[in-house]
Amino acid sequence: MNKPSSVGVGALIGLLVGYPLSYFFQSGALRAKLSLGGYIEHISDVFNSRDLVGTAIGVWIGSVLVFALIGVMLNAAMSGRRSPTP
């Protein structure tokens, strides 16, 4: 696997993991209103809510970006350990 595609795979995995995990970094008010499943299913409603939008978007974007970067770094570290095949 070449380097650009491995970075893309790591970023995609990080994005997919970061979206549901961003729920745990949201404010207590949001978590009191929605379960994890409700958060994932109704993310557009969260972003349209006047009470929640202030921090919800920032936390969501931050979490997704952080986990995407973690995915890229882990994938790069794992692909660096593989021995090259002739």
Secondary structure as UniProt FT lines:
FT   HELIX           3..21
FT   HELIX           22..25
FT   HELIX           28..33
FT   HELIX           36..41
FT   HELIX           43..48
FT   TURN            50..52
FT   HELIX           53..81
//
